[in-house]
Amino acid sequence: MNELTRRDEMSLAGAALRGAPWKAAAVTGGAVATTSLLLGLVTGSADLSWALCVGITLFSLVAGIGAISKPDVGDRVTQQARRWSLRHPWRFALYPAAGSAILMYPVQLILDREGVFGAAWDAAWGGAMIYLITALLTLSMRSRAKKSN
């Protein structure tokens, strides 16, 4: 029985994300959110919640993909976790998606004033989009895991 529990998968995804380029992700997300807001101000259609959600999306994508882009960097545990993530892209993608949905929820709830269920619905759709993009990009990077074994 070599099956991993959900807790084991969470630990592996967390170990892979430990080496994420957090500064680059924060700069990217902040720059995109700022640019989106400024362009909205120029065109007269500024939406703070949209800008923040776009920034959170890019933050999550850069962190998630950046974490597994170099499977041979880091300590042995981190390398194994990154290889697991590259071999199981759909399972790994759950964690960046869940994190971004959790970050989007208060933005939708407070800034958009959509209500508890409307904000949860929009955050879930945002997380689903990040799940799909992260999994597909990770799937396209699978050959990195095979070369490293």
DSSP file with accessible surface (Angstrom, degrees, kcal/mol):
  #  RESIDUE AA STRUCTURE BP1 BP2  ACC     N-H-->O    O-->H-N    N-H-->O    O-->H-N    TCO  KAPPA ALPHA  PHI   PSI    X-CA   Y-CA   Z-CA
    1    1 A M              0   0  217      0, 0.0     0, 0.0     0, 0.0     0, 0.0   0.000 360.0 360.0 360.0  99.1    0.0    0.0    0.0
    2    2 A N        +     0   0  165      2,-0.1     2,-0.2     0, 0.0     0, 0.0   0.122 360.0 131.7-105.2  16.4    1.8    3.0   -1.3
    3    3 A E        -     0   0  167      1,-0.1     2,-0.3     0, 0.0     0, 0.0  -0.525  51.7-133.8 -75.0 138.9   -1.2    5.3   -1.4
    4    4 A L        -     0   0   67     -2,-0.2     2,-0.1     1,-0.1    -2,-0.1  -0.682  12.8-128.9 -90.8 144.3   -0.8    8.7    0.1
    5    5 A T     >  -     0   0   76     -2,-0.3     4,-2.3     1,-0.1     5,-0.2  -0.381  31.2-104.3 -80.0 168.3   -3.4   10.1    2.4
    6    6 A R  H  > S+     0   0  150      1,-0.2     4,-2.3     2,-0.2     5,-0.2   0.876 124.8  55.2 -61.3 -35.1   -4.8   13.6    1.8
    7    7 A R  H  > S+     0   0  198      2,-0.2     4,-2.1     1,-0.2    -1,-0.2   0.907 107.0  49.2 -64.9 -41.3   -2.6   14.8    4.7
    8    8 A D  H  > S+     0   0   67      2,-0.2     4,-2.4     1,-0.2    -2,-0.2   0.909 111.2  49.7 -63.5 -43.0    0.5   13.3    3.0
    9    9 A E  H  X S+     0   0   12     -4,-2.3     4,-2.7     2,-0.2     5,-0.2   0.901 109.5  51.5 -62.8 -39.9   -0.4   15.0   -0.2
   10   10 A M  H  X S+     0   0  109     -4,-2.3     4,-2.5     1,-0.2    -1,-0.2   0.904 110.0  49.8 -63.8 -39.4   -0.9   18.3    1.6
   11   11 A S  H  X S+     0   0   76     -4,-2.1     4,-2.4     2,-0.2    -2,-0.2   0.910 112.0  47.4 -65.6 -41.7    2.6   17.9    3.2
   12   12 A L  H  X S+     0   0   45     -4,-2.4     4,-2.3     2,-0.2    -2,-0.2   0.926 113.3  47.2 -66.6 -43.6    4.2   17.2   -0.2
   13   13 A A  H  X S+     0   0    1     -4,-2.7     4,-2.5     1,-0.2    -2,-0.2   0.910 112.9  50.3 -64.3 -39.4    2.5   20.1   -1.9
   14   14 A G  H  X S+     0   0   40     -4,-2.5     4,-1.0    -5,-0.2    -2,-0.2   0.899 109.9  50.0 -64.9 -39.4    3.5   22.4    1.0
   15   15 A A  H  X S+     0   0   17     -4,-2.4     4,-0.6     2,-0.2    -1,-0.2   0.888 111.7  48.4 -66.5 -37.3    7.1   21.2    0.8
   16   16 A A  H >< S+     0   0    0     -4,-2.3     3,-0.9     1,-0.2    -2,-0.2   0.909 112.0  49.2 -67.6 -40.2    7.1   21.9   -2.9
   17   17 A L  H >< S+     0   0   28     -4,-2.5     3,-1.8     1,-0.2    -1,-0.2   0.659  91.4  80.7 -73.8 -14.5    5.6   25.4   -2.3
   18   18 A R  H 3< S+     0   0  138     -4,-1.0    -1,-0.2     1,-0.3    -2,-0.2   0.873  94.4  47.0 -59.8 -33.2    8.2   26.1    0.4
   19   19 A G  T << S+     0   0   34     -3,-0.9    -1,-0.3    -4,-0.6    -2,-0.1   0.165  84.3 134.3 -94.6  19.0   10.7   27.0   -2.3
   20   20 A A  S <  S-     0   0    9     -3,-1.8     2,-2.1     1,-0.1     3,-0.2  -0.341  70.4-109.2 -67.2 150.5    8.3   29.2   -4.3
   21   21 A P     >  +     0   0   49      0, 0.0     4,-2.6     0, 0.0     5,-0.2  -0.508  48.8 169.9 -78.7  77.3    9.6   32.5   -5.6
   22   22 A W  H  > S+     0   0  116     -2,-2.1     4,-2.6     1,-0.2     5,-0.2   0.864  71.2  50.6 -63.4 -39.4    7.4   34.5   -3.1
   23   23 A K  H  > S+     0   0  183     -3,-0.2     4,-2.7     2,-0.2    -1,-0.2   0.941 112.8  45.9 -64.8 -45.8    9.1   37.8   -3.8
   24   24 A A  H  > S+     0   0   49      1,-0.2     4,-2.6     2,-0.2    -2,-0.2   0.898 113.5  50.5 -63.5 -38.3    8.7   37.5   -7.5
   25   25 A A  H  X S+     0   0    0     -4,-2.6     4,-2.9     2,-0.2     5,-0.2   0.916 111.8  47.1 -65.4 -42.4    5.1   36.4   -7.1
   26   26 A A  H  X S+     0   0   52     -4,-2.6     4,-2.7     2,-0.2     5,-0.2   0.914 113.6  47.7 -66.3 -41.6    4.3   39.3   -4.8
   27   27 A V  H  X S+     0   0  103     -4,-2.7     4,-2.8     2,-0.2     5,-0.2   0.932 114.4  47.0 -64.9 -43.8    5.9   41.8   -7.2
   28   28 A T  H  X S+     0   0   48     -4,-2.6     4,-2.5    -5,-0.2     5,-0.2   0.947 115.0  45.1 -62.8 -49.8    4.1   40.3  -10.2
   29   29 A G  H  X S+     0   0    5     -4,-2.9     4,-2.4     1,-0.2    -2,-0.2   0.917 115.8  47.0 -61.5 -43.1    0.7   40.3   -8.4
   30   30 A G  H  X S+     0   0   36     -4,-2.7     4,-2.6    -5,-0.2     5,-0.2   0.908 112.8  48.8 -65.4 -41.1    1.2   43.8   -7.0
   31   31 A A  H  X S+     0   0   49     -4,-2.8     4,-2.7    -5,-0.2     5,-0.2   0.918 113.3  46.6 -66.3 -41.3    2.3   45.2  -10.4
   32   32 A V  H  X S+     0   0   45     -4,-2.5     4,-2.7    -5,-0.2    -2,-0.2   0.917 113.6  48.5 -68.2 -41.9   -0.6   43.6  -12.3
   33   33 A A  H  X S+     0   0   13     -4,-2.4     4,-2.4    -5,-0.2    -2,-0.2   0.930 114.2  46.5 -63.3 -44.0   -3.1   44.8   -9.7
   34   34 A T  H  X S+     0   0   80     -4,-2.6     4,-2.9     2,-0.2     5,-0.2   0.928 113.6  48.1 -64.1 -45.2   -1.7   48.3   -9.8
   35   35 A T  H  X S+     0   0   77     -4,-2.7     4,-2.8     1,-0.2     5,-0.2   0.919 111.5  50.4 -62.2 -42.7   -1.6   48.4  -13.6
   36   36 A S  H  X S+     0   0   28     -4,-2.7     4,-1.9     1,-0.2    -1,-0.2   0.916 112.8  46.2 -62.3 -42.2   -5.2   47.1  -13.8
   37   37 A L  H  X S+     0   0   51     -4,-2.4     4,-2.1     2,-0.2    -2,-0.2   0.926 113.4  48.4 -67.8 -43.1   -6.4   49.7  -11.3
   38   38 A L  H  X S+     0   0   98     -4,-2.9     4,-2.2     1,-0.2    -2,-0.2   0.905 111.4  49.6 -64.7 -41.4   -4.5   52.6  -13.1
   39   39 A L  H  X S+     0   0  105     -4,-2.8     4,-2.3     1,-0.2     6,-0.2   0.880 110.0  52.3 -64.3 -36.2   -5.8   51.5  -16.5
   40   40 A G  H  X>S+     0   0    8     -4,-1.9     5,-2.0    -5,-0.2     4,-1.0   0.881 108.3  50.5 -65.8 -37.0   -9.3   51.4  -15.0
   41   41 A L  H  <5S+     0   0  110     -4,-2.1    -2,-0.2     4,-0.2    -1,-0.2   0.893 110.8  49.3 -66.5 -38.6   -8.8   54.9  -13.7
   42   42 A V  H  <5S+     0   0  123     -4,-2.2    -2,-0.2     1,-0.2    -1,-0.2   0.915 117.4  39.6 -66.9 -41.8   -7.7   56.2  -17.1
   43   43 A T  H  <5S-     0   0   98     -4,-2.3    -1,-0.2    -5,-0.2    -2,-0.2   0.551 112.7-116.5 -86.5  -8.5  -10.6   54.6  -18.9
   44   44 A G  T  <5S+     0   0   69     -4,-1.0    -3,-0.2    -5,-0.2    -4,-0.1   0.642  91.7  97.6  85.1  15.9  -13.1   55.5  -16.2
   45   45 A S      < +     0   0   84     -5,-2.0    -4,-0.2    -6,-0.2     2,-0.1  -0.198  47.9 163.9-128.5  42.7  -14.0   51.9  -15.2
   46   46 A A        -     0   0   47     -6,-0.7     2,-0.4    -5,-0.1    -9,-0.1  -0.388  11.0-179.7 -66.7 135.3  -11.8   51.3  -12.2
   47   47 A D     >  -     0   0   76    -11,-0.1     4,-2.3     1,-0.1     5,-0.2  -0.890  13.5-167.2-139.3 105.7  -12.7   48.3  -10.1
   48   48 A L  H  > S+     0   0   81     -2,-0.4     4,-2.7     1,-0.2     5,-0.2   0.891  89.3  51.7 -62.9 -41.9  -10.6   47.7   -7.0
   49   49 A S  H  > S+     0   0    2      2,-0.2     4,-2.4     1,-0.2    -1,-0.2   0.911 110.6  48.7 -65.3 -39.5  -11.9   44.2   -6.3
   50   50 A W  H  > S+     0   0  158      2,-0.2     4,-2.5     1,-0.2     5,-0.2   0.941 112.1  49.1 -62.5 -46.0  -11.2   43.1  -10.0
   51   51 A A  H  X S+     0   0    2     -4,-2.3     4,-2.3     1,-0.2    -2,-0.2   0.920 112.7  47.2 -61.5 -43.5   -7.7   44.5   -9.8
   52   52 A L  H  X S+     0   0   63     -4,-2.7     4,-2.6     2,-0.2    -1,-0.2   0.906 111.8  50.0 -67.0 -39.2   -7.0   42.7   -6.5
   53   53 A C  H  X S+     0   0   10     -4,-2.4     4,-2.3     2,-0.2    -2,-0.2   0.889 110.5  49.7 -67.8 -36.4   -8.4   39.4   -7.7
   54   54 A V  H  X S+     0   0   31     -4,-2.5     4,-2.4     2,-0.2     5,-0.2   0.921 111.7  49.4 -65.6 -41.2   -6.3   39.6  -10.9
   55   55 A G  H  X S+     0   0    5     -4,-2.3     4,-2.6    -5,-0.2    -2,-0.2   0.911 110.7  49.4 -63.0 -41.8   -3.2   40.3   -8.7
   56   56 A I  H  X S+     0   0   25     -4,-2.6     4,-2.7     2,-0.2     5,-0.2   0.903 109.5  53.4 -63.6 -39.4   -4.1   37.4   -6.5
   57   57 A T  H  X S+     0   0   15     -4,-2.3     4,-2.4     2,-0.2    -2,-0.2   0.953 112.3  42.2 -61.1 -49.3   -4.4   35.2   -9.6
   58   58 A L  H  X S+     0   0   56     -4,-2.4     4,-2.7     2,-0.2     5,-0.3   0.891 112.4  55.2 -66.7 -37.8   -1.0   36.1  -10.9
   59   59 A F  H  X S+     0   0   53     -4,-2.6     4,-2.3    -5,-0.2     5,-0.2   0.948 111.4  44.5 -57.0 -48.1    0.5   35.8   -7.4
   60   60 A S  H  X S+     0   0    7     -4,-2.7     4,-2.8     1,-0.2     5,-0.2   0.895 114.0  48.8 -66.5 -41.6   -0.8   32.3   -7.1
   61   61 A L  H  X S+     0   0   25     -4,-2.4     4,-2.6    -5,-0.2     5,-0.4   0.930 113.0  46.1 -66.0 -44.7    0.3   31.2  -10.6
   62   62 A V  H  X S+     0   0   40     -4,-2.7     4,-2.2     1,-0.2     5,-0.2   0.928 116.6  45.7 -64.9 -41.9    3.8   32.6  -10.3
   63   63 A A  H  X S+     0   0    4     -4,-2.3     4,-1.7    -5,-0.3    -2,-0.2   0.944 116.2  45.0 -66.1 -46.2    4.2   31.0   -6.9
   64   64 A G  H  X S+     0   0    0     -4,-2.8     4,-0.8    -5,-0.2    -2,-0.2   0.944 120.7  36.9 -65.3 -48.9    2.8   27.6   -7.9
   65   65 A I  H >X S+     0   0   30     -4,-2.6     4,-0.9    -5,-0.2     3,-0.6   0.898 115.8  54.3 -73.2 -37.8    4.6   27.2  -11.1
   66   66 A G  H 3< S+     0   0   21     -4,-2.2     4,-0.4    -5,-0.4     3,-0.3   0.833 100.9  61.8 -64.0 -30.5    7.8   28.8   -9.8
   67   67 A A  H 3< S+     0   0    0     -4,-1.7    -1,-0.2     1,-0.2    -2,-0.2   0.845 115.4  30.0 -65.0 -32.1    7.9   26.4   -7.0
   68   68 A I  H << S+     0   0    0     -4,-0.8    -1,-0.2    -3,-0.6    -2,-0.2   0.415  92.1  94.5-109.8   2.6    8.2   23.4   -9.3
   69   69 A S  S  < S+     0   0   30     -4,-0.9    -1,-0.1    -3,-0.3    -2,-0.1   0.775  92.8  38.6 -69.4 -24.1   10.0   24.9  -12.2
   70   70 A K    >   +     0   0  131     -4,-0.4     3,-1.6    -3,-0.2    -1,-0.3  -0.736  66.0 173.1-125.6  83.9   13.4   23.7  -10.9
   71   71 A P  T 3  S+     0   0    8      0, 0.0    12,-0.2     0, 0.0    11,-0.2   0.700  76.3  57.6 -67.9 -17.0   13.0   20.3   -9.3
   72   72 A D  T 3  S+     0   0   90     10,-0.1     2,-0.4    11,-0.0     7,-0.1   0.355  87.6  92.5 -95.6   7.5   16.7   19.8   -8.7
   73   73 A V  S <  S+     0   0   79     -3,-1.6     2,-0.2     5,-0.1    -3,-0.1  -0.816  73.9  24.5-102.9 140.3   17.2   22.9   -6.6
   74   74 A G  S    S-     0   0   45     -2,-0.4   -55,-0.0     4,-0.1     0, 0.0  -0.474  98.7 -33.6 106.1-176.9   16.9   22.8   -2.8
   75   75 A D     >  -     0   0   86     -2,-0.2     4,-2.5     1,-0.1     5,-0.2  -0.159  67.8 -94.8 -74.6 174.9   17.3   20.1   -0.2
   76   76 A R  H  > S+     0   0  166      1,-0.2     4,-2.4     2,-0.2     5,-0.2   0.896 123.3  50.0 -61.0 -41.4   16.5   16.4   -0.8
   77   77 A V  H  > S+     0   0   70      1,-0.2     4,-2.5     2,-0.2    -1,-0.2   0.928 111.5  48.2 -64.7 -44.1   13.0   16.7    0.7
   78   78 A T  H  > S+     0   0    8      1,-0.2     4,-2.5     2,-0.2    -1,-0.2   0.908 111.1  51.1 -63.8 -41.1   12.1   19.7   -1.4
   79   79 A Q  H  X S+     0   0   45     -4,-2.5     4,-2.3     2,-0.2    -2,-0.2   0.926 111.2  47.5 -62.7 -43.2   13.4   18.0   -4.5
   80   80 A Q  H  X S+     0   0   94     -4,-2.4     4,-2.4     1,-0.2    -2,-0.2   0.902 111.9  50.5 -64.6 -40.1   11.3   14.9   -3.8
   81   81 A A  H  X S+     0   0    0     -4,-2.5     4,-2.3     2,-0.2    -1,-0.2   0.899 110.6  49.4 -64.9 -39.7    8.2   17.0   -3.1
   82   82 A R  H  X S+     0   0   15     -4,-2.5     4,-2.2     2,-0.2    -2,-0.2   0.905 110.7  49.7 -67.0 -39.2    8.7   18.9   -6.4
   83   83 A R  H  X S+     0   0   36     -4,-2.3     4,-1.9   -12,-0.2    -2,-0.2   0.908 110.3  50.6 -65.7 -39.9    9.1   15.7   -8.3
   84   84 A W  H  X S+     0   0   13     -4,-2.4     4,-1.6     1,-0.2    -2,-0.2   0.930 110.0  51.2 -60.3 -43.4    5.9   14.4   -6.7
   85   85 A S  H  < S+     0   0    0     -4,-2.3     7,-0.3     1,-0.2    -2,-0.2   0.884 109.6  49.1 -62.7 -38.9    4.1   17.6   -7.7
   86   86 A L  H  < S+     0   0    0     -4,-2.2    -1,-0.2     1,-0.2    -2,-0.2   0.827 113.1  47.3 -70.4 -30.7    5.3   17.3  -11.3
   87   87 A R  H  < S+     0   0   96     -4,-1.9    -1,-0.2     1,-0.2    -2,-0.2   0.706 121.3  37.2 -80.7 -21.0    4.1   13.6  -11.4
   88   88 A H     X  +     0   0   61     -4,-1.6     4,-2.4    -5,-0.2     3,-0.3  -0.571  68.8 160.1-127.6  66.8    0.7   14.5   -9.9
   89   89 A P  H  > S+     0   0    3      0, 0.0     4,-2.2     0, 0.0    -1,-0.1   0.845  72.8  53.1 -63.5 -34.0   -0.1   17.9  -11.4
   90   90 A W  H  4 S+     0   0  102      2,-0.2     4,-0.5     1,-0.2    45,-0.1   0.863 112.8  44.0 -72.6 -32.7   -3.9   17.7  -10.7
   91   91 A R  H >4 S+     0   0  107     -3,-0.3     3,-0.7     2,-0.2     4,-0.4   0.896 114.2  49.4 -75.5 -41.3   -3.3   17.0   -7.0
   92   92 A F  H >< S+     0   0    0     -4,-2.4     3,-1.4    -7,-0.3    -2,-0.2   0.906 103.3  61.0 -63.0 -40.5   -0.6   19.6   -6.6
   93   93 A A  T 3X S+     0   0    0     -4,-2.2     4,-1.7     1,-0.3    -1,-0.2   0.703  88.1  74.4 -64.7 -18.4   -2.7   22.3   -8.3
   94   94 A L  H <> S+     0   0   65     -3,-0.7     4,-2.5    -4,-0.5    -1,-0.3   0.872  93.6  52.8 -60.0 -35.9   -5.4   22.0   -5.6
   95   95 A Y  H <> S+     0   0   43     -3,-1.4     4,-2.3    -4,-0.4     5,-0.2   0.929 109.4  42.7 -77.6 -45.4   -3.2   23.8   -3.1
   96   96 A P  H  > S+     0   0   11      0, 0.0     4,-2.3     0, 0.0    -1,-0.2   0.908 117.2  51.4 -62.7 -35.2   -2.4   27.0   -5.0
   97   97 A A  H  X S+     0   0    8     -4,-1.7     4,-2.3     2,-0.2    -2,-0.2   0.924 110.5  46.6 -66.7 -43.5   -6.0   27.1   -6.1
   98   98 A A  H  X S+     0   0   49     -4,-2.5     4,-2.4     1,-0.2    -1,-0.2   0.916 112.0  51.7 -65.1 -40.8   -7.4   26.8   -2.6
   99   99 A G  H  X S+     0   0   32     -4,-2.3     4,-1.9     1,-0.2    -2,-0.2   0.914 111.3  46.3 -62.3 -41.4   -5.0   29.4   -1.3
  100  100 A S  H  X S+     0   0    0     -4,-2.3     4,-2.4     2,-0.2    -1,-0.2   0.891 110.6  52.3 -70.9 -37.2   -6.0   31.9   -4.0
  101  101 A A  H  X S+     0   0   21     -4,-2.3     4,-1.8     2,-0.2    -1,-0.2   0.912 109.2  51.0 -63.4 -38.5   -9.7   31.2   -3.4
  102  102 A I  H  < S+     0   0  124     -4,-2.4    -1,-0.2     1,-0.2    -2,-0.2   0.888 112.6  46.2 -65.4 -38.0   -9.2   31.9    0.3
  103  103 A L  H  X S+     0   0   83     -4,-1.9     4,-0.7     1,-0.2    -2,-0.2   0.846 112.8  50.1 -72.5 -33.3   -7.4   35.1   -0.5
  104  104 A M  H  X S+     0   0    5     -4,-2.4     4,-2.6     1,-0.2     5,-0.3   0.794  95.1  73.7 -74.6 -28.5  -10.1   36.2   -3.0
  105  105 A Y  H  X S+     0   0   72     -4,-1.8     4,-2.8     1,-0.2     5,-0.2   0.932  98.0  42.6 -57.5 -51.7  -13.0   35.5   -0.7
  106  106 A P  H  >>S+     0   0   56      0, 0.0     4,-2.9     0, 0.0     5,-0.5   0.866 112.9  55.0 -66.0 -30.2  -12.6   38.6    1.7
  107  107 A V  I  X>S+     0   0   22     -4,-0.7     4,-1.7     2,-0.2     5,-1.0   0.950 113.4  41.2 -63.3 -46.8  -11.9   40.8   -1.4
  108  108 A Q  I  X5S+     0   0   18     -4,-2.6     6,-1.1     3,-0.2     4,-0.5   0.897 118.1  47.8 -66.5 -39.5  -15.2   39.7   -2.9
  109  109 A L  I  <5S+     0   0   55     -4,-2.8     6,-0.4    -5,-0.3     4,-0.3   0.939 123.3  28.2 -69.6 -45.6  -17.1   39.9    0.4
  110  110 A I  I  <5S+     0   0  112     -4,-2.9    -3,-0.2    -5,-0.2    -2,-0.2   0.935 128.5  34.8 -86.5 -49.0  -15.9   43.3    1.6
  111  111 A L  I  <<S+     0   0   68     -4,-1.7    -3,-0.2    -5,-0.5    -2,-0.1   0.875 127.6  34.9 -79.2 -38.2  -15.1   45.3   -1.6
  112  112 A D  S  <<S-     0   0   56     -5,-1.0    -1,-0.2    -4,-0.5    -3,-0.2   0.641  90.6-145.7 -88.0 -16.7  -17.8   43.9   -3.9
  113  113 A R        +     0   0  214     -4,-0.3    -4,-0.2    -5,-0.3    -3,-0.1   0.900  45.3 148.8  51.6  47.6  -20.4   43.5   -1.1
  114  114 A E        -     0   0   68     -6,-1.1     4,-0.5     1,-0.2    -5,-0.1   0.576  54.7-113.4 -85.1 -13.5  -21.8   40.5   -2.8
  115  115 A G     >  -     0   0   36     -6,-0.4     4,-2.3    -7,-0.2     5,-0.3  -0.198  39.1 -66.9  95.4 167.5  -22.8   38.7    0.4
  116  116 A V  H  > S+     0   0   84      1,-0.2     4,-1.8     2,-0.2    -1,-0.1   0.920 132.0  38.4 -61.9 -47.8  -21.5   35.5    1.9
  117  117 A F  H  > S+     0   0  179      2,-0.2     4,-2.4     1,-0.2    -1,-0.2   0.889 115.8  50.6 -77.1 -37.7  -22.7   33.1   -0.8
  118  118 A G  H  > S+     0   0   26     -4,-0.5     4,-2.4     2,-0.2     5,-0.2   0.916 112.5  47.5 -65.0 -40.9  -22.0   35.4   -3.8
  119  119 A A  H  X S+     0   0    0     -4,-2.3     4,-2.6     2,-0.2     5,-0.2   0.907 112.1  49.9 -66.5 -39.6  -18.5   36.1   -2.6
  120  120 A A  H  X S+     0   0   42     -4,-1.8     4,-2.5    -5,-0.3    -2,-0.2   0.906 110.5  50.8 -64.8 -39.8  -17.9   32.3   -2.0
  121  121 A W  H  X S+     0   0  159     -4,-2.4     4,-2.1     2,-0.2    -2,-0.2   0.938 112.9  44.4 -62.4 -48.5  -19.2   31.5   -5.5
  122  122 A D  H  X S+     0   0   55     -4,-2.4     4,-2.2     2,-0.2    -2,-0.2   0.899 114.2  49.4 -65.6 -40.1  -16.9   34.1   -7.2
  123  123 A A  H  X S+     0   0    3     -4,-2.6     4,-2.6     2,-0.2    -1,-0.2   0.897 110.0  51.9 -65.7 -38.2  -13.9   33.0   -5.1
  124  124 A A  H  X S+     0   0   56     -4,-2.5     4,-2.4    -5,-0.2    -2,-0.2   0.907 109.8  48.7 -65.0 -40.7  -14.6   29.4   -5.9
  125  125 A W  H  X S+     0   0  152     -4,-2.1     4,-2.1     2,-0.2    -1,-0.2   0.895 111.3  50.3 -65.7 -38.9  -14.7   30.2   -9.7
  126  126 A G  H  X S+     0   0   12     -4,-2.2     4,-2.1     2,-0.2    -2,-0.2   0.925 111.9  47.8 -62.9 -42.7  -11.4   32.1   -9.3
  127  127 A G  H  X S+     0   0    6     -4,-2.6     4,-2.7     1,-0.2    -2,-0.2   0.889 109.4  53.5 -64.3 -38.0   -9.9   29.1   -7.5
  128  128 A A  H  X S+     0   0   45     -4,-2.4     4,-2.4     2,-0.2    -1,-0.2   0.902 108.0  50.5 -64.7 -38.2  -11.2   26.8  -10.2
  129  129 A M  H  X S+     0   0   90     -4,-2.1     4,-2.5     2,-0.2     5,-0.2   0.931 112.4  46.2 -65.0 -43.5   -9.5   28.9  -12.9
  130  130 A I  H  X S+     0   0    0     -4,-2.1     4,-2.8     1,-0.2     5,-0.3   0.891 110.4  54.7 -66.7 -37.1   -6.2   28.8  -11.1
  131  131 A Y  H  X S+     0   0   66     -4,-2.7     4,-2.5     2,-0.2     5,-0.2   0.947 111.1  44.5 -58.6 -49.3   -6.6   25.1  -10.5
  132  132 A L  H  X S+     0   0   90     -4,-2.4     4,-2.5     2,-0.2     5,-0.2   0.943 116.5  44.5 -64.3 -46.9   -7.0   24.5  -14.2
  133  133 A I  H  X S+     0   0   60     -4,-2.5     4,-2.6     2,-0.2     5,-0.2   0.934 115.5  47.3 -65.6 -44.7   -4.2   26.8  -15.4
  134  134 A T  H  X S+     0   0    0     -4,-2.8     4,-2.6    -5,-0.2     5,-0.2   0.928 113.4  48.3 -63.6 -43.7   -1.7   25.5  -12.7
  135  135 A A  H  X S+     0   0    0     -4,-2.5     4,-2.7    -5,-0.3    -1,-0.2   0.923 113.0  47.4 -64.4 -42.6   -2.5   21.9  -13.5
  136  136 A L  H  X S+     0   0   86     -4,-2.5     4,-1.9    -5,-0.2    -1,-0.2   0.910 113.9  46.5 -67.0 -40.9   -2.1   22.3  -17.2
  137  137 A L  H  X S+     0   0   76     -4,-2.6     4,-0.8    -5,-0.2    -1,-0.2   0.902 114.2  48.3 -67.3 -38.5    1.1   24.2  -16.9
  138  138 A T  H >< S+     0   0    0     -4,-2.6     3,-0.7    -5,-0.2    -2,-0.2   0.903 109.1  54.0 -66.1 -39.4    2.4   21.6  -14.4
  139  139 A L  H >< S+     0   0   59     -4,-2.7     3,-1.3     1,-0.2    -1,-0.2   0.891 106.0  52.6 -60.9 -38.2    1.3   18.9  -16.8
  140  140 A S  H 3< S+     0   0   87     -4,-1.9     3,-0.3     1,-0.3    -1,-0.2   0.717 108.1  52.1 -71.7 -17.3    3.4   20.5  -19.6
  141  141 A M  T XX S+     0   0   21     -4,-0.8     3,-1.9    -3,-0.7     4,-0.5   0.304  75.3 109.4 -98.8   8.7    6.4   20.5  -17.3
  142  142 A R  H X>  +     0   0   96     -3,-1.3     4,-1.3     1,-0.3     3,-1.1   0.796  64.6  69.0 -56.3 -32.3    6.2   16.8  -16.5
  143  143 A S  H 3> S+     0   0   61     -3,-0.3     4,-2.1     1,-0.3    -1,-0.3   0.788  89.0  65.4 -62.8 -24.4    9.3   16.0  -18.5
  144  144 A R  H <> S+     0   0  108     -3,-1.9     4,-1.1     1,-0.2    -1,-0.3   0.872 101.2  49.2 -64.8 -35.0   11.4   17.8  -15.9
  145  145 A A  H <X S+     0   0    1     -3,-1.1     4,-0.6    -4,-0.5    -1,-0.2   0.869 110.4  50.4 -70.4 -36.4   10.4   15.2  -13.3
  146  146 A K  H >< S+     0   0  152     -4,-1.3     3,-0.6     1,-0.2    -2,-0.2   0.885 108.8  50.9 -71.2 -36.9   11.3   12.3  -15.6
  147  147 A K  H 3< S+     0   0  171     -4,-2.1    -1,-0.2     1,-0.2    -2,-0.2   0.828 108.3  54.5 -68.3 -28.0   14.7   13.8  -16.4
  148  148 A S  H 3<        0   0   24     -4,-1.1    -1,-0.2    -5,-0.2    -2,-0.2   0.611 360.0 360.0 -84.5 -15.8   15.5   14.2  -12.7
  149  149 A N    <<        0   0  127     -4,-0.6    -3,-0.0    -3,-0.6    -4,-0.0  -0.354 360.0 360.0 -81.8 360.0   14.9   10.6  -11.6
